[in-house]
Amino acid sequence: MAFFLNSCKEGFEPNAPFQEKYVLNCILNANDSVQIMTITRGYPPNADGSATPTGDLGVKNALVRVWVDDSVYFFHDTITERSDGSHGGGKVSFYVCKYYRSSPGKAHVVEAILPGGKKLKSSFDMPQPVSITFDPAVTVPTLQSDNFFLSWETTDRNVYFYPRLILSYKYQQDTSWILKTKKLPVDYVSRNGQTEYFYAIPSANHTIKVSKNALGSAITDIAQADQDKTHYKILGMNLEVYTLDKYLANYYANTAMQGGDFTIRLDEVDFTNITGGLGVFAGYVHQTLFINLNTDFIWSLGFNKEK
């Protein structure tokens, strides 16, 4: 109880003087040549007591470098118009690197030296690509099975996986066939005549279980606007696996899993792995594998399958 009271006392000082803090956020995609980083500063409350900031909070003219083994990448500051209307609109500053090379499994170190001399540092190891254990000659699901499984393997520890199933299909609009995609669920329930879909979420699991009925229901939904199913051709399904490094996994575990929007927690975690400031420096690997859908299953839904 004494520890709890002391924690509250230290965490809540309404009359404490404002202390400016700096936040570095950068999530590197191992498969992309263009990387983005933001460096922002804290702000005091407005004169009317409100806490919504206005204007550009970005820190400009910092020396920002990321080392990957023997290579060094410079991030240059730039500015663009804010498109979401937040913070009163106007400009927003960020840093960009356009020449990053794919580097799964390698150590990454960031150092940002701010104009006043303050230094922000962090490091992480980019995850290795996973090995997806699925025979490309196999089609799913069979008419006899209620479920099927998709899995992958990795030697990395303390990583999370975010799998997604994406349907690819064509829709005939006038005389043209338009390529479209749709995110697919792994399960569903029916409540009061309404269908509620469940999608895969980030976790440490190496396998997802997919319900045939949920898959069929979601595929059938593409014909809601046009009931003529001859206007559709099903191409197949992609399994996307995002492998999150341990810091991105910890960030997700400490923030996204803290409860609903109306949950109040006294021990809520402010995750950071930035020395000298706040924020997240982490990375992920994105992989995609085409999954061939069973022709008999597609026909049972009333659709044609493109060969």
C-alpha positions as CSV (number, residue, x, y, z in Angstrom):
1,M,0.0,0.0,0.0
2,A,2.9,2.4,0.8
3,F,4.4,1.6,-2.5
4,F,1.1,2.3,-4.3
5,L,0.7,5.7,-2.6
6,N,4.2,6.7,-3.3
7,S,3.7,5.7,-7.0
8,C,0.6,7.9,-7.2
9,K,2.4,10.8,-5.5
10,E,5.3,10.7,-8.0
11,G,3.1,10.2,-11.0
12,F,0.6,13.1,-10.3
13,E,2.0,16.6,-9.7
14,P,-0.5,19.1,-11.1
15,N,1.6,22.1,-10.1
16,A,5.0,20.7,-11.3
17,P,6.9,22.9,-13.7
18,F,6.7,21.9,-17.4
19,Q,9.6,19.7,-18.5
20,E,10.1,19.4,-22.3
21,K,10.6,15.9,-23.5
22,Y,11.4,14.6,-27.0
23,V,9.8,11.6,-28.7
24,L,11.5,9.6,-31.5
25,N,9.2,7.2,-33.4
26,C,10.5,5.0,-36.2
27,I,9.2,1.6,-37.3
28,L,11.4,0.2,-40.1
29,N,10.0,-2.1,-42.8
30,A,12.8,-4.5,-43.7
31,N,11.3,-4.8,-47.3
32,D,11.0,-1.1,-48.1
33,S,13.6,1.3,-49.5
34,V,11.9,4.4,-48.1
35,Q,11.7,4.8,-44.3
36,I,10.0,7.5,-42.2
37,M,10.9,8.8,-38.7
38,T,9.3,11.5,-36.6
39,I,11.0,13.5,-33.8
40,T,8.6,15.6,-31.8
41,R,8.7,17.7,-28.6
42,G,6.4,17.8,-25.6
43,Y,4.2,20.8,-25.1
44,P,2.7,22.5,-22.0
45,P,-1.1,22.8,-21.5
46,N,-2.9,25.7,-23.3
47,A,-3.8,28.8,-21.4
48,D,-7.4,27.7,-21.1
49,G,-6.3,24.4,-19.5
50,S,-6.9,22.3,-22.6
51,A,-4.2,19.8,-23.7
52,T,-4.7,19.7,-27.4
53,P,-1.6,21.0,-29.2
54,T,-1.7,23.2,-32.2
55,G,0.8,23.8,-34.9
56,D,3.9,21.7,-35.9
57,L,5.5,19.9,-33.0
58,G,8.3,18.4,-35.1
59,V,11.9,19.0,-34.3
60,K,13.8,20.2,-37.3
61,N,17.5,20.3,-38.3
62,A,18.6,17.3,-36.2
63,L,21.5,15.0,-37.3
64,V,19.8,11.6,-37.7
65,R,21.7,8.4,-38.6
66,V,20.9,4.7,-38.5
67,W,23.7,2.2,-38.5
68,V,23.1,-1.3,-40.0
69,D,26.3,-3.3,-39.5
70,D,28.9,-1.3,-41.5
71,S,26.4,0.8,-43.4
72,V,25.1,4.2,-42.2
73,Y,21.8,5.8,-43.4
74,F,21.1,9.5,-43.1
75,F,17.6,10.7,-42.5
76,H,16.8,14.2,-43.8
77,D,14.1,16.4,-42.4
78,T,11.2,17.4,-44.7
79,I,7.8,18.9,-44.3
80,T,4.3,18.4,-45.7
81,E,0.7,19.5,-45.2
82,R,-1.2,17.8,-42.5
83,S,-4.1,16.0,-44.2
84,D,-6.2,14.7,-41.2
85,G,-7.0,18.2,-39.8
86,S,-5.5,17.4,-36.4
87,H,-3.5,19.9,-34.4
88,G,-5.2,22.8,-36.1
89,G,-4.0,21.7,-39.6
90,G,-1.0,23.3,-41.3
91,K,2.4,21.8,-41.7
92,V,3.9,18.6,-40.2
93,S,7.6,17.8,-40.0
94,F,9.3,14.4,-40.3
95,Y,12.5,12.7,-41.4
96,V,12.9,10.4,-44.4
97,C,15.5,8.0,-45.9
98,K,15.0,6.9,-49.5
99,Y,17.9,4.5,-49.9
100,Y,17.5,1.8,-47.2
101,R,18.4,-1.7,-48.2
102,S,16.6,-4.8,-46.9
103,S,18.4,-6.1,-43.8
104,P,16.5,-8.9,-42.0
105,G,18.4,-10.3,-39.0
106,K,20.8,-7.4,-38.7
107,A,21.4,-5.0,-35.7
108,H,20.1,-1.5,-36.1
109,V,21.3,1.5,-34.1
110,V,19.7,5.0,-34.3
111,E,21.3,8.3,-33.1
112,A,19.6,11.7,-33.3
113,I,21.5,14.8,-32.2
114,L,19.0,17.6,-31.8
115,P,19.9,21.3,-32.5
116,G,20.5,22.0,-28.8
117,G,22.9,19.1,-28.4
118,K,20.5,16.6,-26.8
119,K,21.0,13.1,-28.0
120,L,18.4,10.3,-28.5
121,K,19.6,6.8,-29.1
122,S,18.2,3.3,-29.4
123,S,18.8,-0.1,-31.1
124,F,17.0,-3.3,-32.1
125,D,17.6,-6.5,-34.1
126,M,15.5,-6.8,-37.3
127,P,13.6,-10.2,-37.3
128,Q,14.6,-13.0,-39.6
129,P,12.1,-14.0,-42.4
130,V,9.8,-16.9,-41.4
131,S,9.6,-20.2,-43.2
132,I,6.0,-20.8,-44.2
133,T,5.3,-24.5,-44.1
134,F,2.6,-24.8,-46.8
135,D,2.7,-27.0,-49.9
136,P,1.9,-24.7,-52.9
137,A,0.3,-27.7,-54.7
138,V,-2.4,-28.0,-51.9
139,T,-5.7,-26.3,-52.2
140,V,-7.9,-25.2,-49.2
141,P,-10.5,-25.8,-47.9
142,T,-11.8,-29.2,-48.8
143,L,-15.6,-29.7,-48.8
144,Q,-15.1,-32.5,-46.2
145,S,-13.3,-30.4,-43.6
146,D,-14.7,-27.7,-41.3
147,N,-11.3,-26.0,-40.7
148,F,-7.8,-25.9,-42.0
149,F,-4.5,-24.6,-40.6
150,L,-1.7,-22.3,-41.9
151,S,1.6,-22.2,-40.1
152,W,5.2,-20.9,-40.3
153,E,8.5,-21.5,-38.5
154,T,11.3,-19.2,-37.2
155,T,14.4,-19.3,-35.0
156,D,13.8,-15.9,-33.6
157,R,12.6,-15.5,-30.0
158,N,10.5,-12.7,-28.4
159,V,8.8,-11.9,-31.7
160,Y,5.1,-11.5,-32.5
161,F,3.4,-12.5,-35.8
162,Y,0.5,-10.6,-37.4
163,P,-1.1,-12.8,-40.0
164,R,-3.7,-11.6,-42.5
165,L,-5.7,-13.4,-45.2
166,I,-6.4,-11.3,-48.3
167,L,-8.8,-12.5,-51.0
168,S,-8.0,-11.6,-54.6
169,Y,-10.9,-11.5,-57.1
170,K,-12.0,-9.8,-60.3
171,Y,-15.3,-7.9,-60.8
172,Q,-16.8,-7.2,-64.2
173,Q,-17.7,-3.5,-64.5
174,D,-19.2,-2.8,-67.9
175,T,-16.8,-4.5,-70.3
176,S,-13.7,-4.4,-68.0
177,W,-12.6,-6.8,-65.3
178,I,-11.4,-4.8,-62.2
179,L,-8.9,-6.5,-59.7
180,K,-10.1,-6.2,-56.1
181,T,-9.1,-7.5,-52.7
182,K,-10.9,-8.2,-49.4
183,K,-9.6,-9.0,-45.9
184,L,-10.8,-12.4,-44.8
185,P,-11.7,-13.6,-41.3
186,V,-10.5,-16.8,-39.5
187,D,-13.8,-17.4,-37.7
188,Y,-17.3,-15.9,-37.1
189,V,-20.4,-16.1,-35.0
190,S,-24.1,-15.2,-35.7
191,R,-25.9,-13.1,-33.1
192,N,-29.5,-12.1,-33.6
193,G,-29.3,-12.7,-37.3
194,Q,-26.1,-10.6,-37.7
195,T,-22.7,-12.0,-38.7
196,E,-19.7,-11.0,-36.6
197,Y,-16.3,-11.8,-38.1
198,F,-13.1,-12.5,-36.2
199,Y,-9.7,-11.7,-37.7
200,A,-6.2,-12.9,-36.7
201,I,-4.5,-10.6,-34.3
202,P,-0.8,-10.2,-33.4
203,S,0.4,-13.0,-31.1
204,A,3.4,-15.4,-30.5
205,N,1.5,-18.2,-32.2
206,H,3.0,-19.8,-35.3
207,T,-0.3,-21.2,-36.6
208,I,-3.7,-19.9,-37.4
209,K,-6.9,-22.0,-37.6
210,V,-9.3,-20.9,-40.4
211,S,-13.0,-21.8,-40.4
212,K,-14.3,-22.9,-43.8
213,N,-17.8,-21.5,-43.0
214,A,-16.4,-18.1,-42.0
215,L,-14.3,-18.0,-45.2
216,G,-17.3,-18.9,-47.3
217,S,-19.5,-16.3,-45.7
218,A,-17.0,-13.5,-46.2
219,I,-16.4,-14.5,-49.8
220,T,-20.2,-14.5,-50.4
221,D,-20.4,-11.0,-49.0
222,I,-18.5,-9.6,-52.0
223,A,-21.7,-10.0,-54.1
224,Q,-23.9,-7.9,-51.8
225,A,-23.9,-4.9,-54.2
226,D,-24.3,-7.1,-57.3
227,Q,-26.1,-10.4,-56.8
228,D,-25.1,-11.7,-60.3
229,K,-22.2,-14.0,-59.3
230,T,-21.1,-14.4,-63.0
231,H,-19.7,-10.9,-62.6
232,Y,-17.0,-12.3,-60.3
233,K,-13.9,-14.4,-60.7
234,I,-12.1,-15.7,-57.6
235,L,-8.3,-15.7,-58.1
236,G,-7.1,-17.0,-54.7
237,M,-6.0,-15.9,-51.3
238,N,-2.7,-14.5,-50.0
239,L,-1.4,-15.2,-46.5
240,E,0.5,-12.2,-45.3
241,V,2.8,-12.6,-42.2
242,Y,4.2,-9.6,-40.4
243,T,7.0,-10.6,-38.1
244,L,7.4,-7.9,-35.3
245,D,10.7,-7.5,-33.5
246,K,10.7,-7.8,-29.7
247,Y,10.3,-4.0,-29.0
248,L,7.4,-3.8,-31.4
249,A,5.9,-6.9,-29.9
250,N,6.4,-5.4,-26.4
251,Y,4.8,-2.2,-27.4
252,Y,1.8,-4.0,-28.8
253,A,1.5,-6.2,-25.7
254,N,1.8,-3.2,-23.3
255,T,-0.6,-0.9,-25.1
256,A,-3.0,-2.7,-27.4
257,M,-3.9,-5.4,-24.8
258,Q,-4.7,-3.0,-21.9
259,G,-8.4,-3.2,-22.2
260,G,-11.2,-1.4,-24.0
261,D,-11.7,2.3,-24.6
262,F,-13.6,2.7,-21.4
263,T,-11.1,0.8,-19.2
264,I,-9.3,3.0,-16.6
265,R,-6.0,1.5,-15.4
266,L,-3.8,3.0,-12.7
267,D,-0.8,1.0,-13.8
268,E,-1.0,1.8,-17.6
269,V,2.4,1.4,-19.2
270,D,4.1,4.1,-21.3
271,F,6.3,2.0,-23.4
272,T,9.6,3.4,-24.7
273,N,13.0,2.0,-25.8
274,I,14.6,5.4,-26.5
275,T,17.6,6.5,-24.4
276,G,17.3,10.3,-23.6
277,G,13.7,10.5,-24.5
278,L,10.5,8.6,-25.3
279,G,9.2,6.7,-28.3
280,V,9.7,3.4,-30.2
281,F,12.5,2.3,-32.5
282,A,11.7,-1.1,-33.9
283,G,11.1,-3.0,-37.1
284,Y,9.2,-5.8,-38.9
285,V,9.5,-8.2,-41.9
286,H,6.6,-8.6,-44.3
287,Q,6.1,-11.8,-46.3
288,T,3.3,-12.9,-48.6
289,L,2.4,-16.4,-49.9
290,F,-0.3,-17.2,-52.4
291,I,-2.8,-19.9,-51.2
292,N,-4.7,-21.7,-53.9
293,L,-8.4,-22.0,-53.0
294,N,-10.2,-25.2,-53.7
295,T,-12.2,-25.1,-57.0
296,D,-15.1,-27.2,-55.6
297,F,-15.3,-24.9,-52.6
298,I,-15.6,-21.8,-54.8
299,W,-18.2,-23.5,-57.0
300,S,-20.3,-24.4,-53.9
301,L,-20.5,-20.7,-53.1
302,G,-21.8,-20.0,-56.7
303,F,-18.7,-18.3,-58.0
304,N,-16.3,-19.1,-60.8
305,K,-12.6,-19.6,-60.2
306,E,-10.1,-18.2,-62.6
307,K,-7.6,-20.8,-63.6
